[in-house]
C-alpha cells in the first residue's frame, strides 16, 4: 500500500472498507438506487473505484465525475461518452449475448441542448435516449452507473442557469429511476463532496430524491485506524509503538484516512531529516505543524464556503466557525442569535449549519444543542489561517 495523500486510490492502495462496501452491495442487490453520504476526504471516490474494479458477478460498473458539468447538456455528454468509451464497450462485447450491430444501432451524432441526435438524424430528449440505449443492451449483467460530484452538478446548474433547470434535471433522474423498463437493467449510485440533501431542501424539492437509499460513509473505527496506521508505517522506516499510535489517533480524533495519511507522510519526512526512526509525541506535534503549512491541502475548506453560499450566508458561516474555533464550542441558541445579526431567516441558517455538519467542519455533542469542530487538525488550520 502506497501512501497517496489527498488522492483517490484503487487496487492495492485501497484500504478495504468492509462494512461500507457490504452496505452498498446489499442495497444494490435489493434494487435500490443509492446516495453515498459523507463529508469530503472520507474516501467516497476510492470506494466507488473499488466497486468499479471489483464488481460482483452479474454487474458492470461505470464511473463518471460530473463536477465540471454546468448544464444538463454537459452532464449527458459525459454520461454517454462514458457508456461509449472503449473500456466499457469492451466489457459489453464480453458479456453481451448478441453484441452484433449494437454500436451502429445506437450511434450518436451529438448531444444538443434539445436532446440526443442519433445516427439516423432523429433527436430525442435525454431520458428517452438513455432509455433506448439501456434497452439495446443485450447483456445478462446489470449496469451500475456511479455519478461522482452529482450534487456539484446540480449546484452548477442553479448557478449558471437557474433553479428551474436544476429541478428539471433532478426530475429527469427521478423518472429514470422510477422507470419500470429500466428497473432490472440499471442502478444509479450518486456521491459528492457537497450535500445533495441540503441543495434540494433549499429548492423545496426533497421529493425528487426521497426514493434514494442513503448510505453514510463514516470515519474509520478506532481498531481500523490502528490497523491502517500500522499498514502505512510499513511503507516507511517509521517505528511506532502501540502507545504512540494511540497518541497519534487521539490527536487526529476524526479518523478519516486523509488525516492519518497526511501525518504519516510528515512523520516520514521528519524521521529522515532528523535521522530518527522511533516516533514520539514531540515529533507528532511537529508533523501536525508541518502538515498545516501545506495550504493547498486545506484551502478548499475556506473556498468551498465562498462558492457554496451567497455573501450573507458565507459571512454567517465564517463567524460561526471563528467563534467555535476560539471558544471550542457554541450553542444552538447563540447560533440562532448570530443568524438574526446577519439577517438570515431561520430555515436558511439551519441549512447552512447542516451543510457545515455534512461537509465535516462541525459536529454536535450528544446533547444535540452544542457544536464543536469535527477535526482538531482542521480547527488548528482554521485558527491559524482564517480566524486570526
DRENTOR-207031 format. One record per residue (C-alpha): residue number from 1; residue in one letter; x, y, z. Coordinates in nm, 2 decimals, always signed. Example, Ala and Ser with C-alpha at 12.3 -4.5 7.8 and 13.67 -1.06 7.14 Angstrom:
<rs>
    i  aa      c1      c2      c3
    1   a   +1.23   -0.45   +0.78
    2   s   +1.37   -0.11   +0.71
</rs>
This chain:
<rs>
    i  aa      c1      c2      c3
    1   x   +0.00   +0.00   +0.00
    2   x   +0.14   +0.34   -0.11
    3   x   +0.06   +0.65   +0.10
    4   x   -0.13   +0.86   -0.15
    5   x   -0.22   +1.18   +0.04
    6   x   -0.53   +1.36   -0.08
    7   x   -0.58   +1.14   -0.38
    8   x   -0.85   +0.88   -0.45
    9   x   -0.68   +0.54   -0.46
   10   x   -0.75   +0.20   -0.61
   11   x   -0.62   -0.15   -0.63
   12   x   -0.36   -0.25   -0.37
   13   x   -0.36   +0.11   -0.23
   14   x   -0.72   +0.09   -0.13
   15   x   -0.79   +0.02   +0.24
   16   x   -1.09   -0.22   +0.23
   17   x   -1.40   -0.05   +0.39
   18   x   -1.57   -0.38   +0.46
   19   x   -1.88   -0.26   +0.63
   20   x   -1.94   +0.02   +0.38
   21   x   -1.89   -0.20   +0.08
   22   x   -2.12   -0.46   +0.22
   23   x   -2.39   -0.20   +0.28
   24   x   -2.36   -0.07   -0.07
   25   x   -2.38   -0.41   -0.24
   26   x   -2.67   -0.51   -0.02
   27   x   -2.86   -0.20   -0.13
   28   x   -2.77   -0.26   -0.50
   29   x   -2.88   -0.62   -0.48
   30   x   -3.21   -0.52   -0.32
   31   x   -3.28   -0.30   -0.62
   32   x   -3.22   +0.04   -0.46
   33   x   -3.06   +0.35   -0.61
   34   x   -2.81   +0.49   -0.37
   35   x   -2.69   +0.83   -0.24
   36   x   -2.35   +0.80   -0.07
   37   x   -2.35   +1.05   +0.22
   38   x   -2.02   +1.17   +0.37
   39   x   -1.80   +1.48   +0.42
   40   x   -1.51   +1.54   +0.18
   41   x   -1.19   +1.35   +0.24
   42   x   -1.36   +1.05   +0.39
   43   x   -1.29   +0.82   +0.09
   44   x   -1.61   +0.81   -0.12
   45   x   -1.44   +0.82   -0.45
   46   x   -1.19   +0.54   -0.35
   47   x   -1.49   +0.33   -0.25
   48   x   -1.65   +0.39   -0.59
   49   x   -1.33   +0.30   -0.77
   50   x   -1.33   -0.03   -0.57
   51   x   -1.69   -0.10   -0.68
   52   x   -1.58   -0.05   -1.04
   53   x   -1.26   -0.25   -1.01
   54   x   -1.41   -0.54   -0.82
   55   x   -1.77   -0.57   -0.92
   56   x   -1.98   -0.87   -0.80
   57   x   -2.09   -1.13   -1.05
   58   x   -2.38   -1.01   -1.26
   59   x   -2.28   -0.64   -1.27
   60   x   -2.09   -0.40   -1.50
   61   x   -1.99   -0.07   -1.33
   62   x   -1.93   +0.27   -1.49
   63   x   -1.78   +0.56   -1.31
   64   x   -1.81   +0.93   -1.42
   65   x   -1.71   +1.25   -1.25
   66   x   -1.95   +1.53   -1.34
   67   x   -1.81   +1.81   -1.12
   68   x   -1.73   +2.03   -1.42
   69   x   -2.07   +1.99   -1.58
   70   x   -2.25   +2.33   -1.57
   71   x   -2.57   +2.22   -1.76
   72   x   -2.78   +1.91   -1.82
   73   x   -2.64   +1.90   -2.17
   74   x   -2.28   +1.87   -2.04
   75   x   -2.39   +1.60   -1.79
   76   x   -2.54   +1.38   -2.06
   77   x   -2.23   +1.43   -2.28
   78   x   -2.02   +1.29   -2.00
   79   x   -2.25   +1.01   -1.94
   80   x   -2.29   +0.89   -2.30
   81   x   -1.92   +0.93   -2.36
   82   x   -1.85   +0.70   -2.06
   83   x   -2.10   +0.45   -2.20
   84   x   -1.94   +0.45   -2.54
   85   x   -1.57   +0.46   -2.44
   86   x   -1.35   +0.17   -2.53
   87   x   -1.32   +0.01   -2.18
   88   x   -1.70   -0.01   -2.13
   89   x   -1.77   -0.13   -2.49
   90   x   -1.51   -0.40   -2.44
   91   x   -1.70   -0.53   -2.13
   92   x   -2.02   -0.53   -2.33
   93   x   -1.86   -0.74   -2.60
   94   x   -1.75   -0.98   -2.34
   95   x   -2.09   -1.01   -2.17
   96   x   -2.35   -0.94   -2.44
   97   x   -2.52   -1.25   -2.59
   98   x   -2.57   -1.07   -2.92
   99   x   -2.34   -0.76   -2.94
  100   x   -2.39   -0.76   -3.31
  101   x   -2.46   -0.41   -3.45
  102   x   -2.52   -0.25   -3.12
  103   x   -2.29   +0.04   -3.17
  104   x   -2.44   +0.10   -3.51
  105   x   -2.79   +0.10   -3.38
  106   x   -2.72   +0.34   -3.10
  107   x   -2.46   +0.56   -3.29
  108   x   -2.49   +0.92   -3.16
  109   x   -2.41   +1.22   -3.37
  110   x   -2.41   +1.48   -3.09
  111   x   -2.57   +1.59   -2.77
  112   x   -2.76   +1.91   -2.82
  113   x   -2.95   +2.14   -2.59
  114   x   -3.27   +1.98   -2.71
  115   x   -3.15   +1.62   -2.65
  116   x   -2.96   +1.35   -2.83
  117   x   -2.92   +1.32   -3.20
  118   x   -2.88   +0.96   -3.32
  119   x   -2.71   +0.84   -3.64
  120   x   -3.03   +0.84   -3.84
  121   x   -3.09   +1.21   -3.76
  122   x   -3.37   +1.16   -3.51
  123   x   -3.35   +1.38   -3.20
  124   x   -3.50   +1.26   -2.87
  125   x   -3.48   +1.40   -2.52
  126   x   -3.20   +1.29   -2.28
  127   x   -3.42   +1.05   -2.08
  128   x   -3.56   +0.88   -2.38
  129   x   -3.22   +0.85   -2.54
  130   x   -3.08   +0.69   -2.22
  131   x   -3.38   +0.45   -2.20
  132   x   -3.33   +0.35   -2.56
  133   x   -2.96   +0.29   -2.50
  134   x   -3.02   +0.07   -2.20
  135   x   -3.30   -0.12   -2.38
  136   x   -3.05   -0.20   -2.66
  137   x   -2.81   -0.36   -2.41
  138   x   -2.85   -0.73   -2.45
  139   x   -2.64   -0.84   -2.15
  140   x   -2.70   -1.07   -1.86
  141   x   -2.52   -0.81   -1.65
  142   x   -2.69   -0.52   -1.46
  143   x   -2.54   -0.18   -1.52
  144   x   -2.43   +0.03   -1.22
  145   x   -2.37   +0.39   -1.31
  146   x   -2.18   +0.58   -1.04
  147   x   -2.20   +0.96   -1.06
  148   x   -1.94   +1.14   -0.86
  149   x   -2.00   +1.51   -0.77
  150   x   -2.36   +1.49   -0.88
  151   x   -2.46   +1.75   -0.62
  152   x   -2.20   +1.98   -0.76
  153   x   -2.35   +1.94   -1.10
  154   x   -2.69   +2.04   -0.96
  155   x   -2.54   +2.34   -0.78
  156   x   -2.36   +2.44   -1.11
  157   x   -2.69   +2.43   -1.30
  158   x   -2.85   +2.66   -1.04
  159   x   -2.56   +2.90   -1.05
  160   x   -2.50   +2.92   -1.43
  161   x   -2.86   +2.86   -1.55
  162   x   -3.14   +2.87   -1.29
  163   x   -3.32   +2.67   -1.02
  164   x   -3.60   +2.57   -1.26
  165   x   -3.35   +2.39   -1.49
  166   x   -3.19   +2.22   -1.18
  167   x   -3.53   +2.09   -1.07
  168   x   -3.60   +1.97   -1.42
  169   x   -3.26   +1.79   -1.42
  170   x   -3.35   +1.62   -1.09
  171   x   -3.69   +1.53   -1.21
  172   x   -3.55   +1.36   -1.52
  173   x   -3.32   +1.15   -1.30
  174   x   -3.61   +1.05   -1.07
  175   x   -3.82   +0.95   -1.37
  176   x   -3.54   +0.72   -1.49
  177   x   -3.50   +0.56   -1.15
  178   x   -3.88   +0.50   -1.14
  179   x   -3.89   +0.37   -1.50
  180   x   -4.01   +0.00   -1.48
  181   x   -3.85   -0.08   -1.81
  182   x   -3.51   +0.00   -1.66
  183   x   -3.55   -0.14   -1.31
  184   x   -3.37   -0.47   -1.38
  185   x   -3.11   -0.32   -1.61
  186   x   -2.95   -0.02   -1.43
  187   x   -2.88   +0.12   -1.08
  188   x   -2.76   +0.47   -1.01
  189   x   -2.51   +0.55   -0.73
  190   x   -2.47   +0.92   -0.66
  191   x   -2.20   +1.08   -0.45
  192   x   -2.03   +1.42   -0.40
  193   x   -1.83   +1.64   -0.17
  194   x   -2.13   +1.87   -0.10
  195   x   -2.47   +1.76   +0.03
  196   x   -2.74   +1.69   -0.23
  197   x   -2.99   +1.68   +0.05
  198   x   -2.91   +2.04   +0.15
  199   x   -2.93   +2.16   -0.20
  200   x   -3.28   +2.01   -0.27
  201   x   -3.41   +2.13   +0.06
  202   x   -3.32   +2.49   -0.03
  203   x   -3.51   +2.44   -0.36
  204   x   -3.81   +2.28   -0.17
  205   x   -3.75   +1.97   -0.39
  206   x   -3.67   +1.70   -0.14
  207   x   -3.93   +1.48   -0.30
  208   x   -3.71   +1.45   -0.61
  209   x   -3.45   +1.24   -0.42
  210   x   -3.66   +1.08   -0.15
  211   x   -3.65   +0.74   -0.33
  212   x   -3.27   +0.72   -0.28
  213   x   -3.12   +0.48   -0.03
  214   x   -2.88   +0.70   +0.17
  215   x   -2.57   +0.52   +0.29
  216   x   -2.33   +0.70   +0.52
  217   x   -1.96   +0.66   +0.47
  218   x   -1.82   +0.70   +0.82
  219   x   -1.47   +0.77   +0.95
  220   x   -1.26   +0.46   +1.04
  221   x   -1.33   +0.29   +1.37
  222   x   -1.05   +0.31   +1.63
  223   x   -0.95   -0.05   +1.56
  224   x   -0.94   +0.01   +1.18
  225   x   -0.75   +0.33   +1.24
  226   x   -0.48   +0.14   +1.43
  227   x   -0.45   -0.12   +1.16
  228   x   -0.45   +0.14   +0.88
  229   x   -0.17   +0.33   +1.06
  230   x   +0.04   +0.02   +1.10
  231   x   +0.00   -0.07   +0.73
  232   x   +0.11   +0.28   +0.63
  233   x   +0.41   +0.26   +0.85
  234   x   +0.52   -0.05   +0.66
  235   x   +0.57   +0.17   +0.35
  236   x   +0.82   +0.38   +0.55
  237   x   +1.10   +0.32   +0.80
  238   x   +0.89   +0.46   +1.09
  239   x   +0.87   +0.27   +1.41
  240   x   +0.56   +0.34   +1.62
  241   x   +0.47   +0.16   +1.94
  242   x   +0.10   +0.09   +2.02
  243   x   +0.11   +0.38   +2.27
  244   x   +0.25   +0.62   +2.02
  245   x   -0.01   +0.52   +1.76
  246   x   -0.28   +0.58   +2.03
  247   x   -0.14   +0.93   +2.08
  248   x   -0.14   +1.00   +1.71
  249   x   -0.50   +0.89   +1.67
  250   x   -0.61   +1.08   +1.98
  251   x   -0.47   +1.40   +1.82
  252   x   -0.64   +1.33   +1.49
  253   x   -0.97   +1.23   +1.67
  254   x   -1.17   +1.23   +1.35
  255   x   -1.03   +0.92   +1.19
  256   x   -1.07   +0.98   +0.82
  257   x   -0.79   +0.83   +0.60
  258   x   -0.67   +1.17   +0.48
  259   x   -0.55   +1.29   +0.82
  260   x   -0.38   +0.97   +0.90
  261   x   -0.21   +0.96   +0.56
  262   x   -0.10   +1.32   +0.59
  263   x   +0.06   +1.28   +0.93
  264   x   +0.23   +0.96   +0.84
  265   x   +0.38   +1.14   +0.54
  266   x   +0.50   +1.43   +0.75
  267   x   +0.64   +1.19   +1.02
  268   x   +0.83   +1.01   +0.75
  269   x   +0.98   +1.34   +0.63
  270   x   +1.08   +1.44   +0.98
  271   x   +1.22   +1.10   +1.06
  272   x   +1.46   +1.12   +0.76
  273   x   +1.55   +1.48   +0.83
  274   x   +1.63   +1.41   +1.19
  275   x   +1.76   +1.06   +1.13
  276   x   +1.51   +0.93   +1.39
  277   x   +1.31   +0.62   +1.32
  278   x   +1.14   +0.60   +1.66
  279   x   +0.84   +0.83   +1.67
  280   x   +0.74   +1.02   +1.99
  281   x   +0.47   +1.28   +2.08
  282   x   +0.71   +1.57   +2.01
  283   x   +0.76   +1.45   +1.65
  284   x   +0.38   +1.40   +1.61
  285   x   +0.32   +1.77   +1.72
  286   x   +0.59   +1.88   +1.48
  287   x   +0.43   +1.68   +1.20
  288   x   +0.10   +1.84   +1.26
  289   x   +0.26   +2.19   +1.24
  290   x   +0.43   +2.09   +0.92
  291   x   +0.11   +1.95   +0.77
  292   x   -0.08   +2.26   +0.84
  293   x   +0.17   +2.47   +0.64
  294   x   +0.05   +2.29   +0.32
  295   x   -0.22   +2.54   +0.23
  296   x   -0.31   +2.36   -0.09
  297   x   -0.44   +2.06   +0.11
  298   x   -0.67   +2.28   +0.33
  299   x   -0.77   +2.60   +0.14
  300   x   -1.06   +2.42   -0.02
  301   x   -1.23   +2.42   +0.33
  302   x   -1.25   +2.80   +0.30
  303   x   -1.31   +2.83   -0.07
  304   x   -1.60   +2.58   -0.06
  305   x   -1.78   +2.81   +0.18
  306   x   -1.74   +3.11   -0.05
  307   x   -1.85   +2.92   -0.35
  308   x   -2.14   +2.74   -0.17
  309   x   -2.31   +3.04   -0.01
  310   x   -2.41   +3.39   -0.11
  311   x   -2.23   +3.67   +0.08
  312   x   -2.46   +3.68   +0.39
  313   x   -2.45   +3.31   +0.43
  314   x   -2.07   +3.29   +0.39
  315   x   -2.01   +3.56   +0.65
  316   x   -2.25   +3.39   +0.89
  317   x   -2.08   +3.05   +0.84
  318   x   -1.73   +3.21   +0.87
  319   x   -1.83   +3.38   +1.20
  320   x   -1.98   +3.06   +1.34
  321   x   -1.66   +2.87   +1.27
  322   x   -1.44   +3.15   +1.40
  323   x   -1.63   +3.15   +1.73
  324   x   -1.62   +2.77   +1.77
  325   x   -1.25   +2.79   +1.69
  326   x   -1.19   +3.04   +1.96
  327   x   -1.44   +2.92   +2.23
  328   x   -1.42   +2.55   +2.14
  329   x   -1.80   +2.52   +2.14
  330   x   -2.11   +2.71   +2.05
  331   x   -2.47   +2.66   +2.15
  332   x   -2.77   +2.64   +1.91
  333   x   -2.92   +2.94   +2.08
  334   x   -2.61   +3.16   +2.02
  335   x   -2.60   +3.04   +1.66
  336   x   -2.96   +3.15   +1.61
  337   x   -2.87   +3.49   +1.76
  338   x   -2.59   +3.52   +1.50
  339   x   -2.83   +3.43   +1.23
  340   x   -3.05   +3.72   +1.33
  341   x   -2.75   +3.95   +1.33
  342   x   -2.67   +3.85   +0.97
  343   x   -3.04   +3.90   +0.87
  344   x   -3.09   +3.53   +0.78
  345   x   -3.42   +3.36   +0.82
  346   x   -3.42   +3.06   +1.05
  347   x   -3.46   +2.79   +0.77
  348   x   -3.17   +2.92   +0.57
  349   x   -2.95   +2.95   +0.88
  350   x   -3.04   +2.59   +0.97
  351   x   -2.94   +2.47   +0.62
  352   x   -2.61   +2.64   +0.65
  353   x   -2.54   +2.47   +0.98
  354   x   -2.65   +2.14   +0.83
  355   x   -2.41   +2.20   +0.54
  356   x   -2.12   +2.27   +0.79
  357   x   -2.20   +1.94   +0.96
  358   x   -2.23   +1.74   +0.63
  359   x   -1.91   +1.88   +0.49
  360   x   -1.71   +1.79   +0.80
  361   x   -1.65   +2.13   +0.96
  362   x   -1.85   +2.08   +1.28
  363   x   -2.04   +1.82   +1.48
  364   x   -2.28   +1.81   +1.77
  365   x   -2.22   +1.69   +2.12
  366   x   -2.45   +1.42   +2.24
  367   x   -2.68   +1.69   +2.39
  368   x   -2.77   +1.79   +2.03
  369   x   -2.75   +2.16   +2.12
  370   x   -2.38   +2.23   +2.13
  371   x   -2.14   +2.23   +1.83
  372   x   -1.76   +2.18   +1.81
  373   x   -1.51   +2.13   +1.53
  374   x   -1.52   +1.78   +1.39
  375   x   -1.14   +1.77   +1.35
  376   x   -0.89   +1.92   +1.59
  377   x   -0.65   +1.94   +1.29
  378   x   -0.90   +2.14   +1.08
  379   x   -0.96   +2.36   +1.39
  380   x   -0.59   +2.44   +1.42
  381   x   -0.57   +2.52   +1.05
  382   x   -0.88   +2.75   +1.07
  383   x   -0.74   +2.92   +1.37
  384   x   -0.41   +2.99   +1.20
  385   x   -0.53   +3.08   +0.86
  386   x   -0.88   +3.22   +0.88
  387   x   -0.99   +3.31   +1.23
  388   x   -0.67   +3.51   +1.31
</rs>
